[in-house]
Amino acid sequence: MKNRIEINPNIHFGKPCIIGTRITVIDVLELVNEGIPFKKIIKDYYPDIQFEDIKACIRYAIEIVETEDIHIAEKV
């Protein structure tokens, strides 16, 4: 994943993007969330990316959630 996703403060205000593009991880994830097949995402939306780029976006999101600390307050 690290060779497919980059954070560059000069591209999209530092939002994570697919390397070599201005395509943000969130843009790809929104299409995946809509149930659009990977092949259609590549064909109709982002022909400059590959199947592995989409998988890297999903992996990136998983890693962010894995490192997130969740604090649940007990009700008294």
MODELLER restraints for C-alpha pairs under 7 A, 6 or more apart:
rsr = mdl.restraints
at = mdl.atoms
rsr.add(forms.Gaussian(group=physical.xy_distance, feature=features.Distance(at['CA:1:A'], at['CA:56:A']), mean=4.96, stdev=0.5))
rsr.add(forms.Gaussian(group=physical.xy_distance, feature=features.Distance(at['CA:4:A'], at['CA:18:A']), mean=5.61, stdev=0.5))
rsr.add(forms.Gaussian(group=physical.xy_distance, feature=features.Distance(at['CA:4:A'], at['CA:19:A']), mean=5.27, stdev=0.5))
rsr.add(forms.Gaussian(group=physical.xy_distance, feature=features.Distance(at['CA:4:A'], at['CA:53:A']), mean=6.16, stdev=0.5))
rsr.add(forms.Gaussian(group=physical.xy_distance, feature=features.Distance(at['CA:4:A'], at['CA:56:A']), mean=6.51, stdev=0.5))
rsr.add(forms.Gaussian(group=physical.xy_distance, feature=features.Distance(at['CA:5:A'], at['CA:16:A']), mean=6.38, stdev=0.5))
rsr.add(forms.Gaussian(group=physical.xy_distance, feature=features.Distance(at['CA:5:A'], at['CA:17:A']), mean=5.53, stdev=0.5))
rsr.add(forms.Gaussian(group=physical.xy_distance, feature=features.Distance(at['CA:5:A'], at['CA:18:A']), mean=4.60, stdev=0.5))
rsr.add(forms.Gaussian(group=physical.xy_distance, feature=features.Distance(at['CA:5:A'], at['CA:19:A']), mean=5.29, stdev=0.5))
rsr.add(forms.Gaussian(group=physical.xy_distance, feature=features.Distance(at['CA:6:A'], at['CA:16:A']), mean=5.53, stdev=0.5))
rsr.add(forms.Gaussian(group=physical.xy_distance, feature=features.Distance(at['CA:6:A'], at['CA:17:A']), mean=5.52, stdev=0.5))
rsr.add(forms.Gaussian(group=physical.xy_distance, feature=features.Distance(at['CA:6:A'], at['CA:18:A']), mean=6.29, stdev=0.5))
rsr.add(forms.Gaussian(group=physical.xy_distance, feature=features.Distance(at['CA:6:A'], at['CA:19:A']), mean=5.58, stdev=0.5))
rsr.add(forms.Gaussian(group=physical.xy_distance, feature=features.Distance(at['CA:7:A'], at['CA:14:A']), mean=5.35, stdev=0.5))
rsr.add(forms.Gaussian(group=physical.xy_distance, feature=features.Distance(at['CA:7:A'], at['CA:15:A']), mean=5.95, stdev=0.5))
rsr.add(forms.Gaussian(group=physical.xy_distance, feature=features.Distance(at['CA:7:A'], at['CA:16:A']), mean=4.64, stdev=0.5))
rsr.add(forms.Gaussian(group=physical.xy_distance, feature=features.Distance(at['CA:7:A'], at['CA:17:A']), mean=6.40, stdev=0.5))
rsr.add(forms.Gaussian(group=physical.xy_distance, feature=features.Distance(at['CA:8:A'], at['CA:14:A']), mean=4.88, stdev=0.5))
rsr.add(forms.Gaussian(group=physical.xy_distance, feature=features.Distance(at['CA:11:A'], at['CA:22:A']), mean=6.65, stdev=0.5))
rsr.add(forms.Gaussian(group=physical.xy_distance, feature=features.Distance(at['CA:15:A'], at['CA:24:A']), mean=6.65, stdev=0.5))
rsr.add(forms.Gaussian(group=physical.xy_distance, feature=features.Distance(at['CA:16:A'], at['CA:24:A']), mean=5.73, stdev=0.5))
rsr.add(forms.Gaussian(group=physical.xy_distance, feature=features.Distance(at['CA:16:A'], at['CA:25:A']), mean=5.76, stdev=0.5))
rsr.add(forms.Gaussian(group=physical.xy_distance, feature=features.Distance(at['CA:17:A'], at['CA:23:A']), mean=5.34, stdev=0.5))
rsr.add(forms.Gaussian(group=physical.xy_distance, feature=features.Distance(at['CA:17:A'], at['CA:24:A']), mean=4.08, stdev=0.5))
rsr.add(forms.Gaussian(group=physical.xy_distance, feature=features.Distance(at['CA:17:A'], at['CA:25:A']), mean=5.34, stdev=0.5))
rsr.add(forms.Gaussian(group=physical.xy_distance, feature=features.Distance(at['CA:18:A'], at['CA:24:A']), mean=6.36, stdev=0.5))
rsr.add(forms.Gaussian(group=physical.xy_distance, feature=features.Distance(at['CA:18:A'], at['CA:25:A']), mean=6.74, stdev=0.5))
rsr.add(forms.Gaussian(group=physical.xy_distance, feature=features.Distance(at['CA:18:A'], at['CA:53:A']), mean=6.71, stdev=0.5))
rsr.add(forms.Gaussian(group=physical.xy_distance, feature=features.Distance(at['CA:25:A'], at['CA:57:A']), mean=5.30, stdev=0.5))
rsr.add(forms.Gaussian(group=physical.xy_distance, feature=features.Distance(at['CA:28:A'], at['CA:54:A']), mean=6.78, stdev=0.5))
rsr.add(forms.Gaussian(group=physical.xy_distance, feature=features.Distance(at['CA:29:A'], at['CA:57:A']), mean=6.86, stdev=0.5))
rsr.add(forms.Gaussian(group=physical.xy_distance, feature=features.Distance(at['CA:29:A'], at['CA:58:A']), mean=6.88, stdev=0.5))
rsr.add(forms.Gaussian(group=physical.xy_distance, feature=features.Distance(at['CA:38:A'], at['CA:51:A']), mean=6.57, stdev=0.5))
rsr.add(forms.Gaussian(group=physical.xy_distance, feature=features.Distance(at['CA:42:A'], at['CA:49:A']), mean=6.30, stdev=0.5))
rsr.add(forms.Gaussian(group=physical.xy_distance, feature=features.Distance(at['CA:42:A'], at['CA:50:A']), mean=6.83, stdev=0.5))
